[in-house]
Amino acid sequence: MAAPVTRAEVLKIYKTMLRESNKFSFYNYRMYAVRRVKDAFREQKAVNDTSEIQQHLLEAHRFLDIIKRQAIVGDLYKFDKLVIEVENNEKH
């Protein structure tokens, strides 16, 4: 039987997924990935079964690998920044 998943493990993967999601260079992809990670963890917040939590954690690790890979691929194709991405110090 697998060791029980701790709260710290879940928070670590959650924060790592958010950090990696913020590495997307294209705004729409970045916002979608962040929103999707938050929604997925929020949906599973009430799960109490240890084996089910373990399955969700394994799935989260698979998705983390996908996020990392797609962020790297996205860096190969640069886009101009959108109007909503202009930072405060760049405004006229």
HTML snippet that shows the backbone in 3Dmol.js (N, CA, C, O; Angstrom):
<script src="https://3Dmol.org/build/3Dmol-min.js"></script>
<div id="view" style="width:600px;height:400px;position:relative"></div>
<script>
const pdb = `
ATOM      1  N   MET A   1       0.839  -1.189   0.000  1.00  0.00           N
ATOM      2  CA  MET A   1       0.000   0.000   0.000  1.00  0.00           C
ATOM      3  C   MET A   1       0.877   1.243   0.000  1.00  0.00           C
ATOM      4  O   MET A   1       1.893   1.287   0.694  1.00  0.00           O
ATOM      5  N   ALA A   2       0.502   2.230  -0.755  1.00  0.00           N
ATOM      6  CA  ALA A   2       1.275   3.459  -0.879  1.00  0.00           C
ATOM      7  C   ALA A   2       1.154   4.296   0.389  1.00  0.00           C
ATOM      8  O   ALA A   2       0.159   4.234   1.112  1.00  0.00           O
ATOM      9  N   ALA A   3       2.192   5.071   0.632  1.00  0.00           N
ATOM     10  CA  ALA A   3       2.178   5.957   1.798  1.00  0.00           C
ATOM     11  C   ALA A   3       1.111   7.026   1.603  1.00  0.00           C
ATOM     12  O   ALA A   3       0.872   7.468   0.479  1.00  0.00           O
ATOM     13  N   PRO A   4       0.472   7.441   2.686  1.00  0.00           N
ATOM     14  CA  PRO A   4      -0.563   8.471   2.550  1.00  0.00           C
ATOM     15  C   PRO A   4       0.026   9.791   2.052  1.00  0.00           C
ATOM     16  O   PRO A   4       1.158  10.151   2.375  1.00  0.00           O
ATOM     17  N   VAL A   5      -0.756  10.483   1.277  1.00  0.00           N
ATOM     18  CA  VAL A   5      -0.339  11.759   0.711  1.00  0.00           C
ATOM     19  C   VAL A   5      -0.528  12.841   1.763  1.00  0.00           C
ATOM     20  O   VAL A   5      -1.581  12.931   2.394  1.00  0.00           O
ATOM     21  N   THR A   6       0.498  13.657   1.946  1.00  0.00           N
ATOM     22  CA  THR A   6       0.405  14.728   2.937  1.00  0.00           C
ATOM     23  C   THR A   6      -0.082  16.013   2.283  1.00  0.00           C
ATOM     24  O   THR A   6      -0.009  16.185   1.066  1.00  0.00           O
ATOM     25  N   ARG A   7      -0.575  16.893   3.115  1.00  0.00           N
ATOM     26  CA  ARG A   7      -1.029  18.208   2.656  1.00  0.00           C
ATOM     27  C   ARG A   7       0.121  18.967   2.003  1.00  0.00           C
ATOM     28  O   ARG A   7      -0.075  19.670   1.011  1.00  0.00           O
ATOM     29  N   ALA A   8       1.322  18.823   2.564  1.00  0.00           N
ATOM     30  CA  ALA A   8       2.498  19.506   2.025  1.00  0.00           C
ATOM     31  C   ALA A   8       2.803  19.050   0.598  1.00  0.00           C
ATOM     32  O   ALA A   8       3.188  19.863  -0.243  1.00  0.00           O
ATOM     33  N   GLU A   9       2.633  17.759   0.323  1.00  0.00           N
ATOM     34  CA  GLU A   9       2.866  17.244  -1.030  1.00  0.00           C
ATOM     35  C   GLU A   9       1.887  17.853  -2.026  1.00  0.00           C
ATOM     36  O   GLU A   9       2.263  18.240  -3.133  1.00  0.00           O
ATOM     37  N   VAL A  10       0.633  17.929  -1.614  1.00  0.00           N
ATOM     38  CA  VAL A  10      -0.401  18.482  -2.494  1.00  0.00           C
ATOM     39  C   VAL A  10      -0.135  19.960  -2.747  1.00  0.00           C
ATOM     40  O   VAL A  10      -0.238  20.424  -3.883  1.00  0.00           O
ATOM     41  N   LEU A  11       0.206  20.700  -1.700  1.00  0.00           N
ATOM     42  CA  LEU A  11       0.502  22.127  -1.869  1.00  0.00           C
ATOM     43  C   LEU A  11       1.735  22.340  -2.739  1.00  0.00           C
ATOM     44  O   LEU A  11       1.791  23.280  -3.532  1.00  0.00           O
ATOM     45  N   LYS A  12       2.714  21.468  -2.587  1.00  0.00           N
ATOM     46  CA  LYS A  12       3.938  21.594  -3.385  1.00  0.00           C
ATOM     47  C   LYS A  12       3.644  21.428  -4.874  1.00  0.00           C
ATOM     48  O   LYS A  12       4.107  22.224  -5.691  1.00  0.00           O
ATOM     49  N   ILE A  13       2.881  20.400  -5.228  1.00  0.00           N
ATOM     50  CA  ILE A  13       2.565  20.185  -6.646  1.00  0.00           C
ATOM     51  C   ILE A  13       1.672  21.306  -7.168  1.00  0.00           C
ATOM     52  O   ILE A  13       1.807  21.718  -8.321  1.00  0.00           O
ATOM     53  N   TYR A  14       0.765  21.800  -6.336  1.00  0.00           N
ATOM     54  CA  TYR A  14      -0.117  22.907  -6.721  1.00  0.00           C
ATOM     55  C   TYR A  14       0.704  24.160  -7.030  1.00  0.00           C
ATOM     56  O   TYR A  14       0.522  24.785  -8.074  1.00  0.00           O
ATOM     57  N   LYS A  15       1.594  24.516  -6.129  1.00  0.00           N
ATOM     58  CA  LYS A  15       2.422  25.714  -6.330  1.00  0.00           C
ATOM     59  C   LYS A  15       3.362  25.550  -7.518  1.00  0.00           C
ATOM     60  O   LYS A  15       3.591  26.496  -8.272  1.00  0.00           O
ATOM     61  N   THR A  16       3.899  24.356  -7.680  1.00  0.00           N
ATOM     62  CA  THR A  16       4.786  24.101  -8.814  1.00  0.00           C
ATOM     63  C   THR A  16       4.027  24.223 -10.131  1.00  0.00           C
ATOM     64  O   THR A  16       4.539  24.787 -11.097  1.00  0.00           O
ATOM     65  N   MET A  17       2.810  23.694 -10.166  1.00  0.00           N
ATOM     66  CA  MET A  17       2.006  23.795 -11.387  1.00  0.00           C
ATOM     67  C   MET A  17       1.665  25.249 -11.697  1.00  0.00           C
ATOM     68  O   MET A  17       1.690  25.653 -12.860  1.00  0.00           O
ATOM     69  N   LEU A  18       1.348  26.038 -10.676  1.00  0.00           N
ATOM     70  CA  LEU A  18       1.062  27.457 -10.903  1.00  0.00           C
ATOM     71  C   LEU A  18       2.310  28.185 -11.394  1.00  0.00           C
ATOM     72  O   LEU A  18       2.234  29.005 -12.310  1.00  0.00           O
ATOM     73  N   ARG A  19       3.450  27.888 -10.792  1.00  0.00           N
ATOM     74  CA  ARG A  19       4.703  28.529 -11.187  1.00  0.00           C
ATOM     75  C   ARG A  19       5.037  28.194 -12.637  1.00  0.00           C
ATOM     76  O   ARG A  19       5.412  29.074 -13.411  1.00  0.00           O
ATOM     77  N   GLU A  20       4.905  26.945 -12.995  1.00  0.00           N
ATOM     78  CA  GLU A  20       5.191  26.524 -14.371  1.00  0.00           C
ATOM     79  C   GLU A  20       4.169  27.093 -15.353  1.00  0.00           C
ATOM     80  O   GLU A  20       4.520  27.427 -16.485  1.00  0.00           O
ATOM     81  N   SER A  21       2.925  27.205 -14.939  1.00  0.00           N
ATOM     82  CA  SER A  21       1.881  27.778 -15.801  1.00  0.00           C
ATOM     83  C   SER A  21       2.174  29.234 -16.118  1.00  0.00           C
ATOM     84  O   SER A  21       1.842  29.715 -17.201  1.00  0.00           O
ATOM     85  N   ASN A  22       2.787  29.928 -15.187  1.00  0.00           N
ATOM     86  CA  ASN A  22       3.121  31.334 -15.401  1.00  0.00           C
ATOM     87  C   ASN A  22       4.308  31.520 -16.339  1.00  0.00           C
ATOM     88  O   ASN A  22       4.654  32.655 -16.664  1.00  0.00           O
ATOM     89  N   LYS A  23       4.927  30.457 -16.774  1.00  0.00           N
ATOM     90  CA  LYS A  23       6.061  30.542 -17.697  1.00  0.00           C
ATOM     91  C   LYS A  23       5.633  30.585 -19.159  1.00  0.00           C
ATOM     92  O   LYS A  23       6.468  30.798 -20.038  1.00  0.00           O
ATOM     93  N   PHE A  24       4.342  30.386 -19.432  1.00  0.00           N
ATOM     94  CA  PHE A  24       3.879  30.505 -20.815  1.00  0.00           C
ATOM     95  C   PHE A  24       4.104  31.938 -21.280  1.00  0.00           C
ATOM     96  O   PHE A  24       3.765  32.885 -20.570  1.00  0.00           O
ATOM     97  N   SER A  25       4.671  32.098 -22.465  1.00  0.00           N
ATOM     98  CA  SER A  25       4.938  33.443 -22.956  1.00  0.00           C
ATOM     99  C   SER A  25       3.678  34.107 -23.512  1.00  0.00           C
ATOM    100  O   SER A  25       3.560  35.332 -23.472  1.00  0.00           O
ATOM    101  N   PHE A  26       2.750  33.329 -24.022  1.00  0.00           N
ATOM    102  CA  PHE A  26       1.532  33.878 -24.601  1.00  0.00           C
ATOM    103  C   PHE A  26       0.480  34.039 -23.506  1.00  0.00           C
ATOM    104  O   PHE A  26       0.166  33.086 -22.794  1.00  0.00           O
ATOM    105  N   TYR A  27      -0.054  35.230 -23.379  1.00  0.00           N
ATOM    106  CA  TYR A  27      -0.963  35.596 -22.296  1.00  0.00           C
ATOM    107  C   TYR A  27      -2.156  34.656 -22.174  1.00  0.00           C
ATOM    108  O   TYR A  27      -2.462  34.180 -21.081  1.00  0.00           O
ATOM    109  N   ASN A  28      -2.829  34.389 -23.285  1.00  0.00           N
ATOM    110  CA  ASN A  28      -4.036  33.550 -23.228  1.00  0.00           C
ATOM    111  C   ASN A  28      -3.734  32.137 -22.734  1.00  0.00           C
ATOM    112  O   ASN A  28      -4.503  31.574 -21.954  1.00  0.00           O
ATOM    113  N   TYR A  29      -2.627  31.568 -23.180  1.00  0.00           N
ATOM    114  CA  TYR A  29      -2.239  30.234 -22.712  1.00  0.00           C
ATOM    115  C   TYR A  29      -1.904  30.264 -21.226  1.00  0.00           C
ATOM    116  O   TYR A  29      -2.286  29.374 -20.467  1.00  0.00           O
ATOM    117  N   ARG A  30      -1.182  31.306 -20.830  1.00  0.00           N
ATOM    118  CA  ARG A  30      -0.783  31.449 -19.430  1.00  0.00           C
ATOM    119  C   ARG A  30      -1.997  31.551 -18.517  1.00  0.00           C
ATOM    120  O   ARG A  30      -2.072  30.858 -17.502  1.00  0.00           O
ATOM    121  N   MET A  31      -2.946  32.408 -18.870  1.00  0.00           N
ATOM    122  CA  MET A  31      -4.132  32.598 -18.034  1.00  0.00           C
ATOM    123  C   MET A  31      -5.003  31.337 -18.015  1.00  0.00           C
ATOM    124  O   MET A  31      -5.577  30.988 -16.984  1.00  0.00           O
ATOM    125  N   TYR A  32      -5.095  30.662 -19.158  1.00  0.00           N
ATOM    126  CA  TYR A  32      -5.875  29.422 -19.214  1.00  0.00           C
ATOM    127  C   TYR A  32      -5.251  28.359 -18.311  1.00  0.00           C
ATOM    128  O   TYR A  32      -5.956  27.693 -17.552  1.00  0.00           O
ATOM    129  N   ALA A  33      -3.931  28.203 -18.394  1.00  0.00           N
ATOM    130  CA  ALA A  33      -3.258  27.175 -17.599  1.00  0.00           C
ATOM    131  C   ALA A  33      -3.408  27.445 -16.106  1.00  0.00           C
ATOM    132  O   ALA A  33      -3.677  26.526 -15.334  1.00  0.00           O
ATOM    133  N   VAL A  34      -3.236  28.687 -15.700  1.00  0.00           N
ATOM    134  CA  VAL A  34      -3.382  29.044 -14.283  1.00  0.00           C
ATOM    135  C   VAL A  34      -4.811  28.782 -13.820  1.00  0.00           C
ATOM    136  O   VAL A  34      -5.030  28.193 -12.761  1.00  0.00           O
ATOM    137  N   ARG A  35      -5.775  29.219 -14.612  1.00  0.00           N
ATOM    138  CA  ARG A  35      -7.184  29.022 -14.252  1.00  0.00           C
ATOM    139  C   ARG A  35      -7.528  27.535 -14.181  1.00  0.00           C
ATOM    140  O   ARG A  35      -8.245  27.100 -13.280  1.00  0.00           O
ATOM    141  N   ARG A  36      -7.019  26.768 -15.123  1.00  0.00           N
ATOM    142  CA  ARG A  36      -7.312  25.329 -15.155  1.00  0.00           C
ATOM    143  C   ARG A  36      -6.721  24.603 -13.949  1.00  0.00           C
ATOM    144  O   ARG A  36      -7.364  23.721 -13.381  1.00  0.00           O
ATOM    145  N   VAL A  37      -5.505  24.967 -13.558  1.00  0.00           N
ATOM    146  CA  VAL A  37      -4.878  24.361 -12.381  1.00  0.00           C
ATOM    147  C   VAL A  37      -5.692  24.680 -11.133  1.00  0.00           C
ATOM    148  O   VAL A  37      -5.985  23.793 -10.331  1.00  0.00           O
ATOM    149  N   LYS A  38      -6.054  25.943 -10.974  1.00  0.00           N
ATOM    150  CA  LYS A  38      -6.837  26.342  -9.795  1.00  0.00           C
ATOM    151  C   LYS A  38      -8.183  25.626  -9.762  1.00  0.00           C
ATOM    152  O   LYS A  38      -8.606  25.136  -8.716  1.00  0.00           O
ATOM    153  N   ASP A  39      -8.851  25.569 -10.905  1.00  0.00           N
ATOM    154  CA  ASP A  39     -10.159  24.901 -10.967  1.00  0.00           C
ATOM    155  C   ASP A  39     -10.048  23.408 -10.658  1.00  0.00           C
ATOM    156  O   ASP A  39     -10.881  22.860  -9.936  1.00  0.00           O
ATOM    157  N   ALA A  40      -9.029  22.755 -11.199  1.00  0.00           N
ATOM    158  CA  ALA A  40      -8.867  21.316 -10.983  1.00  0.00           C
ATOM    159  C   ALA A  40      -8.628  21.000  -9.510  1.00  0.00           C
ATOM    160  O   ALA A  40      -9.191  20.043  -8.978  1.00  0.00           O
ATOM    161  N   PHE A  41      -7.802  21.797  -8.858  1.00  0.00           N
ATOM    162  CA  PHE A  41      -7.546  21.544  -7.442  1.00  0.00           C
ATOM    163  C   PHE A  41      -8.764  21.893  -6.592  1.00  0.00           C
ATOM    164  O   PHE A  41      -9.037  21.234  -5.589  1.00  0.00           O
ATOM    165  N   ARG A  42      -9.485  22.919  -6.991  1.00  0.00           N
ATOM    166  CA  ARG A  42     -10.691  23.303  -6.251  1.00  0.00           C
ATOM    167  C   ARG A  42     -11.754  22.206  -6.351  1.00  0.00           C
ATOM    168  O   ARG A  42     -12.448  21.923  -5.374  1.00  0.00           O
ATOM    169  N   GLU A  43     -11.881  21.594  -7.522  1.00  0.00           N
ATOM    170  CA  GLU A  43     -12.857  20.516  -7.721  1.00  0.00           C
ATOM    171  C   GLU A  43     -12.556  19.309  -6.838  1.00  0.00           C
ATOM    172  O   GLU A  43     -13.473  18.625  -6.383  1.00  0.00           O
ATOM    173  N   GLN A  44     -11.287  19.050  -6.599  1.00  0.00           N
ATOM    174  CA  GLN A  44     -10.887  17.857  -5.845  1.00  0.00           C
ATOM    175  C   GLN A  44     -10.646  18.135  -4.362  1.00  0.00           C
ATOM    176  O   GLN A  44     -10.164  17.266  -3.635  1.00  0.00           O
ATOM    177  N   LYS A  45     -10.975  19.315  -3.926  1.00  0.00           N
ATOM    178  CA  LYS A  45     -10.708  19.724  -2.545  1.00  0.00           C
ATOM    179  C   LYS A  45     -11.407  18.830  -1.517  1.00  0.00           C
ATOM    180  O   LYS A  45     -10.852  18.586  -0.446  1.00  0.00           O
ATOM    181  N   ALA A  46     -12.587  18.349  -1.815  1.00  0.00           N
ATOM    182  CA  ALA A  46     -13.386  17.580  -0.857  1.00  0.00           C
ATOM    183  C   ALA A  46     -13.070  16.086  -0.849  1.00  0.00           C
ATOM    184  O   ALA A  46     -13.666  15.339  -0.073  1.00  0.00           O
ATOM    185  N   VAL A  47     -12.154  15.641  -1.689  1.00  0.00           N
ATOM    186  CA  VAL A  47     -11.829  14.213  -1.757  1.00  0.00           C
ATOM    187  C   VAL A  47     -11.087  13.801  -0.485  1.00  0.00           C
ATOM    188  O   VAL A  47     -10.119  14.449  -0.086  1.00  0.00           O
ATOM    189  N   ASN A  48     -11.544  12.726   0.142  1.00  0.00           N
ATOM    190  CA  ASN A  48     -10.932  12.246   1.384  1.00  0.00           C
ATOM    191  C   ASN A  48     -10.310  10.860   1.264  1.00  0.00           C
ATOM    192  O   ASN A  48      -9.507  10.467   2.110  1.00  0.00           O
ATOM    193  N   ASP A  49     -10.668  10.129   0.238  1.00  0.00           N
ATOM    194  CA  ASP A  49     -10.158   8.772   0.049  1.00  0.00           C
ATOM    195  C   ASP A  49      -8.672   8.818  -0.323  1.00  0.00           C
ATOM    196  O   ASP A  49      -8.295   9.474  -1.294  1.00  0.00           O
ATOM    197  N   THR A  50      -7.839   8.127   0.441  1.00  0.00           N
ATOM    198  CA  THR A  50      -6.391   8.168   0.252  1.00  0.00           C
ATOM    199  C   THR A  50      -5.971   7.674  -1.126  1.00  0.00           C
ATOM    200  O   THR A  50      -5.117   8.284  -1.770  1.00  0.00           O
ATOM    201  N   SER A  51      -6.559   6.582  -1.578  1.00  0.00           N
ATOM    202  CA  SER A  51      -6.178   6.043  -2.890  1.00  0.00           C
ATOM    203  C   SER A  51      -6.598   6.984  -4.014  1.00  0.00           C
ATOM    204  O   SER A  51      -5.888   7.127  -5.010  1.00  0.00           O
ATOM    205  N   GLU A  52      -7.745   7.618  -3.853  1.00  0.00           N
ATOM    206  CA  GLU A  52      -8.208   8.571  -4.866  1.00  0.00           C
ATOM    207  C   GLU A  52      -7.312   9.810  -4.891  1.00  0.00           C
ATOM    208  O   GLU A  52      -7.004  10.339  -5.959  1.00  0.00           O
ATOM    209  N   ILE A  53      -6.900  10.265  -3.721  1.00  0.00           N
ATOM    210  CA  ILE A  53      -5.983  11.410  -3.644  1.00  0.00           C
ATOM    211  C   ILE A  53      -4.665  11.055  -4.315  1.00  0.00           C
ATOM    212  O   ILE A  53      -4.090  11.873  -5.033  1.00  0.00           O
ATOM    213  N   GLN A  54      -4.185   9.837  -4.082  1.00  0.00           N
ATOM    214  CA  GLN A  54      -2.945   9.371  -4.707  1.00  0.00           C
ATOM    215  C   GLN A  54      -3.079   9.376  -6.229  1.00  0.00           C
ATOM    216  O   GLN A  54      -2.151   9.782  -6.929  1.00  0.00           O
ATOM    217  N   GLN A  55      -4.215   8.932  -6.744  1.00  0.00           N
ATOM    218  CA  GLN A  55      -4.456   8.939  -8.190  1.00  0.00           C
ATOM    219  C   GLN A  55      -4.462  10.363  -8.744  1.00  0.00           C
ATOM    220  O   GLN A  55      -3.887  10.624  -9.801  1.00  0.00           O
ATOM    221  N   HIS A  56      -5.106  11.272  -8.035  1.00  0.00           N
ATOM    222  CA  HIS A  56      -5.145  12.667  -8.475  1.00  0.00           C
ATOM    223  C   HIS A  56      -3.750  13.288  -8.449  1.00  0.00           C
ATOM    224  O   HIS A  56      -3.412  14.103  -9.307  1.00  0.00           O
ATOM    225  N   LEU A  57      -2.951  12.905  -7.470  1.00  0.00           N
ATOM    226  CA  LEU A  57      -1.585  13.417  -7.382  1.00  0.00           C
ATOM    227  C   LEU A  57      -0.736  12.910  -8.549  1.00  0.00           C
ATOM    228  O   LEU A  57       0.055  13.665  -9.115  1.00  0.00           O
ATOM    229  N   LEU A  58      -0.894  11.646  -8.908  1.00  0.00           N
ATOM    230  CA  LEU A  58      -0.177  11.105 -10.067  1.00  0.00           C
ATOM    231  C   LEU A  58      -0.600  11.817 -11.348  1.00  0.00           C
ATOM    232  O   LEU A  58       0.230  12.125 -12.203  1.00  0.00           O
ATOM    233  N   GLU A  59      -1.888  12.073 -11.470  1.00  0.00           N
ATOM    234  CA  GLU A  59      -2.395  12.804 -12.632  1.00  0.00           C
ATOM    235  C   GLU A  59      -1.835  14.227 -12.661  1.00  0.00           C
ATOM    236  O   GLU A  59      -1.496  14.743 -13.726  1.00  0.00           O
ATOM    237  N   ALA A  60      -1.740  14.851 -11.499  1.00  0.00           N
ATOM    238  CA  ALA A  60      -1.183  16.204 -11.417  1.00  0.00           C
ATOM    239  C   ALA A  60       0.273  16.215 -11.870  1.00  0.00           C
ATOM    240  O   ALA A  60       0.699  17.150 -12.549  1.00  0.00           O
ATOM    241  N   HIS A  61       1.035  15.197 -11.508  1.00  0.00           N
ATOM    242  CA  HIS A  61       2.431  15.109 -11.953  1.00  0.00           C
ATOM    243  C   HIS A  61       2.515  14.946 -13.470  1.00  0.00           C
ATOM    244  O   HIS A  61       3.398  15.521 -14.107  1.00  0.00           O
ATOM    245  N   ARG A  62       1.612  14.175 -14.045  1.00  0.00           N
ATOM    246  CA  ARG A  62       1.590  14.030 -15.511  1.00  0.00           C
ATOM    247  C   ARG A  62       1.266  15.372 -16.174  1.00  0.00           C
ATOM    248  O   ARG A  62       1.889  15.749 -17.167  1.00  0.00           O
ATOM    249  N   PHE A  63       0.292  16.081 -15.619  1.00  0.00           N
ATOM    250  CA  PHE A  63      -0.066  17.381 -16.184  1.00  0.00           C
ATOM    251  C   PHE A  63       1.048  18.408 -15.989  1.00  0.00           C
ATOM    252  O   PHE A  63       1.236  19.286 -16.831  1.00  0.00           O
ATOM    253  N   LEU A  64       1.781  18.301 -14.892  1.00  0.00           N
ATOM    254  CA  LEU A  64       2.920  19.194 -14.678  1.00  0.00           C
ATOM    255  C   LEU A  64       3.951  19.000 -15.779  1.00  0.00           C
ATOM    256  O   LEU A  64       4.496  19.974 -16.299  1.00  0.00           O
ATOM    257  N   ASP A  65       4.221  17.761 -16.136  1.00  0.00           N
ATOM    258  CA  ASP A  65       5.154  17.488 -17.234  1.00  0.00           C
ATOM    259  C   ASP A  65       4.649  18.083 -18.542  1.00  0.00           C
ATOM    260  O   ASP A  65       5.434  18.615 -19.327  1.00  0.00           O
ATOM    261  N   ILE A  66       3.355  17.996 -18.777  1.00  0.00           N
ATOM    262  CA  ILE A  66       2.764  18.563 -19.993  1.00  0.00           C
ATOM    263  C   ILE A  66       2.904  20.079 -19.989  1.00  0.00           C
ATOM    264  O   ILE A  66       3.257  20.672 -21.008  1.00  0.00           O
ATOM    265  N   ILE A  67       2.632  20.706 -18.861  1.00  0.00           N
ATOM    266  CA  ILE A  67       2.744  22.162 -18.755  1.00  0.00           C
ATOM    267  C   ILE A  67       4.176  22.596 -19.027  1.00  0.00           C
ATOM    268  O   ILE A  67       4.403  23.545 -19.778  1.00  0.00           O
ATOM    269  N   LYS A  68       5.139  21.915 -18.428  1.00  0.00           N
ATOM    270  CA  LYS A  68       6.551  22.259 -18.643  1.00  0.00           C
ATOM    271  C   LYS A  68       6.918  22.149 -20.121  1.00  0.00           C
ATOM    272  O   LYS A  68       7.550  23.041 -20.688  1.00  0.00           O
ATOM    273  N   ARG A  69       6.513  21.045 -20.728  1.00  0.00           N
ATOM    274  CA  ARG A  69       6.836  20.806 -22.137  1.00  0.00           C
ATOM    275  C   ARG A  69       6.199  21.862 -23.035  1.00  0.00           C
ATOM    276  O   ARG A  69       6.853  22.389 -23.935  1.00  0.00           O
ATOM    277  N   GLN A  70       4.930  22.173 -22.797  1.00  0.00           N
ATOM    278  CA  GLN A  70       4.234  23.144 -23.636  1.00  0.00           C
ATOM    279  C   GLN A  70       4.770  24.562 -23.435  1.00  0.00           C
ATOM    280  O   GLN A  70       4.778  25.353 -24.378  1.00  0.00           O
ATOM    281  N   ALA A  71       5.212  24.888 -22.238  1.00  0.00           N
ATOM    282  CA  ALA A  71       5.807  26.207 -22.007  1.00  0.00           C
ATOM    283  C   ALA A  71       7.093  26.354 -22.811  1.00  0.00           C
ATOM    284  O   ALA A  71       7.372  27.425 -23.349  1.00  0.00           O
ATOM    285  N   ILE A  72       7.869  25.290 -22.892  1.00  0.00           N
ATOM    286  CA  ILE A  72       9.103  25.318 -23.680  1.00  0.00           C
ATOM    287  C   ILE A  72       8.780  25.444 -25.164  1.00  0.00           C
ATOM    288  O   ILE A  72       9.405  26.236 -25.870  1.00  0.00           O
ATOM    289  N   VAL A  73       7.821  24.677 -25.636  1.00  0.00           N
ATOM    290  CA  VAL A  73       7.418  24.755 -27.043  1.00  0.00           C
ATOM    291  C   VAL A  73       6.873  26.146 -27.355  1.00  0.00           C
ATOM    292  O   VAL A  73       7.154  26.700 -28.418  1.00  0.00           O
ATOM    293  N   GLY A  74       6.104  26.706 -26.442  1.00  0.00           N
ATOM    294  CA  GLY A  74       5.546  28.043 -26.642  1.00  0.00           C
ATOM    295  C   GLY A  74       6.614  29.113 -26.755  1.00  0.00           C
ATOM    296  O   GLY A  74       6.413  30.118 -27.437  1.00  0.00           O
ATOM    297  N   ASP A  75       7.751  28.910 -26.093  1.00  0.00           N
ATOM    298  CA  ASP A  75       8.843  29.876 -26.186  1.00  0.00           C
ATOM    299  C   ASP A  75       9.482  29.881 -27.571  1.00  0.00           C
ATOM    300  O   ASP A  75      10.140  30.852 -27.946  1.00  0.00           O
ATOM    301  N   LEU A  76       9.297  28.824 -28.317  1.00  0.00           N
ATOM    302  CA  LEU A  76       9.858  28.761 -29.665  1.00  0.00           C
ATOM    303  C   LEU A  76       9.105  29.667 -30.634  1.00  0.00           C
ATOM    304  O   LEU A  76       9.648  30.074 -31.661  1.00  0.00           O
ATOM    305  N   TYR A  77       7.864  29.977 -30.308  1.00  0.00           N
ATOM    306  CA  TYR A  77       7.021  30.783 -31.181  1.00  0.00           C
ATOM    307  C   TYR A  77       6.585  32.029 -30.424  1.00  0.00           C
ATOM    308  O   TYR A  77       5.585  32.005 -29.706  1.00  0.00           O
ATOM    309  N   LYS A  78       7.321  33.103 -30.581  1.00  0.00           N
ATOM    310  CA  LYS A  78       7.042  34.337 -29.846  1.00  0.00           C
ATOM    311  C   LYS A  78       5.964  35.150 -30.550  1.00  0.00           C
ATOM    312  O   LYS A  78       5.906  35.204 -31.779  1.00  0.00           O
ATOM    313  N   PHE A  79       5.122  35.774 -29.754  1.00  0.00           N
ATOM    314  CA  PHE A  79       4.082  36.666 -30.244  1.00  0.00           C
ATOM    315  C   PHE A  79       4.329  38.052 -29.663  1.00  0.00           C
ATOM    316  O   PHE A  79       4.999  38.203 -28.641  1.00  0.00           O
ATOM    317  N   ASP A  80       3.773  39.064 -30.332  1.00  0.00           N
ATOM    318  CA  ASP A  80       3.797  40.394 -29.743  1.00  0.00           C
ATOM    319  C   ASP A  80       2.899  40.384 -28.520  1.00  0.00           C
ATOM    320  O   ASP A  80       1.919  39.643 -28.456  1.00  0.00           O
ATOM    321  N   LYS A  81       3.249  41.220 -27.548  1.00  0.00           N
ATOM    322  CA  LYS A  81       2.423  41.293 -26.342  1.00  0.00           C
ATOM    323  C   LYS A  81       1.070  41.897 -26.677  1.00  0.00           C
ATOM    324  O   LYS A  81       0.953  42.750 -27.557  1.00  0.00           O
ATOM    325  N   LEU A  82       0.057  41.443 -25.963  1.00  0.00           N
ATOM    326  CA  LEU A  82      -1.281  41.994 -26.118  1.00  0.00           C
ATOM    327  C   LEU A  82      -1.379  43.312 -25.368  1.00  0.00           C
ATOM    328  O   LEU A  82      -0.545  43.609 -24.512  1.00  0.00           O
ATOM    329  N   VAL A  83      -2.375  44.087 -25.682  1.00  0.00           N
ATOM    330  CA  VAL A  83      -2.571  45.383 -25.041  1.00  0.00           C
ATOM    331  C   VAL A  83      -2.720  45.223 -23.530  1.00  0.00           C
ATOM    332  O   VAL A  83      -2.215  46.050 -22.771  1.00  0.00           O
ATOM    333  N   ILE A  84      -3.397  44.187 -23.091  1.00  0.00           N
ATOM    334  CA  ILE A  84      -3.625  44.004 -21.660  1.00  0.00           C
ATOM    335  C   ILE A  84      -2.376  43.553 -20.915  1.00  0.00           C
ATOM    336  O   ILE A  84      -2.376  43.510 -19.685  1.00  0.00           O
ATOM    337  N   GLU A  85      -1.312  43.216 -21.639  1.00  0.00           N
ATOM    338  CA  GLU A  85      -0.068  42.787 -21.011  1.00  0.00           C
ATOM    339  C   GLU A  85       0.900  43.932 -20.767  1.00  0.00           C
ATOM    340  O   GLU A  85       1.918  43.738 -20.102  1.00  0.00           O
ATOM    341  N   VAL A  86       0.617  45.102 -21.277  1.00  0.00           N
ATOM    342  CA  VAL A  86       1.518  46.235 -21.113  1.00  0.00           C
ATOM    343  C   VAL A  86       1.606  46.573 -19.631  1.00  0.00           C
ATOM    344  O   VAL A  86       0.587  46.740 -18.961  1.00  0.00           O
ATOM    345  N   GLU A  87       2.836  46.673 -19.126  1.00  0.00           N
ATOM    346  CA  GLU A  87       3.027  46.964 -17.711  1.00  0.00           C
ATOM    347  C   GLU A  87       2.848  48.454 -17.448  1.00  0.00           C
ATOM    348  O   GLU A  87       2.895  49.266 -18.372  1.00  0.00           O
ATOM    349  N   ASN A  88       2.645  48.801 -16.200  1.00  0.00           N
ATOM    350  CA  ASN A  88       2.385  50.185 -15.807  1.00  0.00           C
ATOM    351  C   ASN A  88       3.501  51.127 -16.224  1.00  0.00           C
ATOM    352  O   ASN A  88       3.214  52.247 -16.646  1.00  0.00           O
ATOM    353  N   ASN A  89       4.760  50.721 -16.123  1.00  0.00           N
ATOM    354  CA  ASN A  89       5.865  51.608 -16.473  1.00  0.00           C
ATOM    355  C   ASN A  89       6.021  51.781 -17.978  1.00  0.00           C
ATOM    356  O   ASN A  89       6.772  52.653 -18.414  1.00  0.00           O
ATOM    357  N   GLU A  90       5.341  50.986 -18.775  1.00  0.00           N
ATOM    358  CA  GLU A  90       5.408  51.107 -20.230  1.00  0.00           C
ATOM    359  C   GLU A  90       4.310  52.001 -20.793  1.00  0.00           C
ATOM    360  O   GLU A  90       4.352  52.358 -21.970  1.00  0.00           O
ATOM    361  N   LYS A  91       3.326  52.369 -19.970  1.00  0.00           N
ATOM    362  CA  LYS A  91       2.221  53.196 -20.455  1.00  0.00           C
ATOM    363  C   LYS A  91       2.703  54.614 -20.719  1.00  0.00           C
ATOM    364  O   LYS A  91       3.655  55.092 -20.102  1.00  0.00           O
ATOM    365  N   HIS A  92       2.026  55.271 -21.646  1.00  0.00           N
ATOM    366  CA  HIS A  92       2.394  56.646 -21.990  1.00  0.00           C
ATOM    367  C   HIS A  92       1.610  57.621 -21.178  1.00  0.00           C
ATOM    368  O   HIS A  92       1.783  58.830 -21.329  1.00  0.00           O
TER     369      HIS A  92
END
`;
const viewer = $3Dmol.createViewer("view");
viewer.addModel(pdb, "pdb");
viewer.setStyle({}, {cartoon: {color: "spectrum"}});
viewer.zoomTo();
viewer.render();
</script>
